[in-house]
């Protein structure tokens, strides 16, 4: 309603997950977000040694479960 933006970089949108803690739904539900692709965190980032192994959770997956729209979910 206010045409305001929240800016985060790379994996920064993970911080947005905290808005939904201890609530029935996230106050950010319905917002669009661009986030580092889960597909890279599941594959290439492990293979090149950027990550030491599989993550316990994936940022875009959890943001989607909180009702946010991931706009770059087809990136690989």
Kinemage of the C-alpha trace (Angstrom):
@kinemage 1
@onewidth
@group {chain A} dominant
@subgroup {mainchain}
@vectorlist {calphas} color= white
{ca unk a 1} P 0.000 0.000 0.000
{ca unk a 2} L 2.880 2.368 0.678
{ca unk a 3} L 5.081 1.435 -2.304
{ca unk a 4} L 8.060 0.855 -0.026
{ca unk a 5} L 10.889 -1.571 -0.596
{ca unk a 6} L 12.982 -3.779 1.661
{ca unk a 7} L 16.435 -4.337 0.178
{ca unk a 8} L 18.558 -7.391 0.987
{ca unk a 9} L 21.416 -8.956 -0.960
{ca unk a 10} L 22.422 -12.510 -1.878
{ca unk a 11} L 21.138 -14.740 0.949
{ca unk a 12} L 19.935 -11.676 2.885
{ca unk a 13} L 16.259 -12.490 2.293
{ca unk a 14} L 16.739 -15.260 4.892
{ca unk a 15} L 16.374 -12.480 7.466
{ca unk a 16} L 12.810 -11.938 6.206
{ca unk a 17} L 11.896 -15.359 7.595
{ca unk a 18} L 12.051 -13.917 11.111
{ca unk a 19} L 9.019 -11.717 10.361
{ca unk a 20} L 6.876 -14.856 10.399
{ca unk a 21} L 8.172 -16.284 13.680
{ca unk a 22} L 5.554 -16.864 16.375
{ca unk a 23} L 2.753 -15.650 14.070
{ca unk a 24} L -0.043 -17.420 12.258
{ca unk a 25} L 1.155 -15.834 9.025
{ca unk a 26} L 4.002 -13.629 7.895
{ca unk a 27} L 3.278 -9.894 7.635
{ca unk a 28} L 5.236 -10.127 4.364
{ca unk a 29} L 2.796 -12.638 2.854
{ca unk a 30} L 2.044 -11.627 -0.734
{ca unk a 31} L 5.271 -9.666 -1.203
{ca unk a 32} L 7.544 -10.477 -4.138
{ca unk a 33} L 11.173 -11.294 -3.403
{ca unk a 34} L 14.305 -12.119 -5.367
{ca unk a 35} L 16.619 -14.499 -3.516
{ca unk a 36} L 19.745 -16.556 -4.177
{ca unk a 37} L 18.444 -19.663 -5.993
{ca unk a 38} L 17.900 -22.819 -3.941
{ca unk a 39} L 19.015 -24.848 -6.965
{ca unk a 40} L 22.550 -23.488 -6.578
{ca unk a 41} L 22.597 -24.208 -2.844
{ca unk a 42} L 21.547 -27.786 -3.588
{ca unk a 43} L 24.168 -28.410 -6.270
{ca unk a 44} L 26.852 -26.163 -7.690
{ca unk a 45} L 27.670 -24.330 -4.445
{ca unk a 46} L 28.401 -27.654 -2.758
{ca unk a 47} L 30.349 -28.994 -5.740
{ca unk a 48} L 32.664 -25.949 -5.921
{ca unk a 49} L 33.192 -25.900 -2.149
{ca unk a 50} L 31.273 -22.672 -1.466
{ca unk a 51} L 29.136 -24.662 0.977
{ca unk a 52} L 30.609 -27.483 3.074
{ca unk a 53} L 27.517 -29.665 2.547
{ca unk a 54} L 23.746 -29.692 2.176
{ca unk a 55} L 21.830 -27.033 4.057
{ca unk a 56} L 19.204 -28.050 6.618
{ca unk a 57} L 16.722 -25.650 4.966
{ca unk a 58} L 16.546 -23.580 1.798
{ca unk a 59} L 15.753 -19.868 1.827
{ca unk a 60} L 13.429 -19.646 -1.186
{ca unk a 61} L 11.533 -22.756 -0.104
{ca unk a 62} L 10.781 -21.370 3.355
{ca unk a 63} L 9.922 -17.895 2.046
{ca unk a 64} L 7.443 -19.504 -0.347
{ca unk a 65} L 5.924 -21.489 2.538
{ca unk a 66} L 5.439 -18.173 4.374
{ca unk a 67} L 3.458 -16.844 1.408
{ca unk a 68} L 6.081 -14.740 -0.344
{ca unk a 69} L 6.378 -14.933 -4.132
{ca unk a 70} L 9.913 -15.816 -5.267
{ca unk a 71} L 10.274 -14.106 -8.649
{ca unk a 72} L 13.476 -15.857 -9.750
{ca unk a 73} L 12.538 -19.428 -8.848
{ca unk a 74} L 13.477 -20.698 -12.307
{ca unk a 75} L 17.155 -19.663 -12.066
{ca unk a 76} L 19.751 -22.419 -12.098
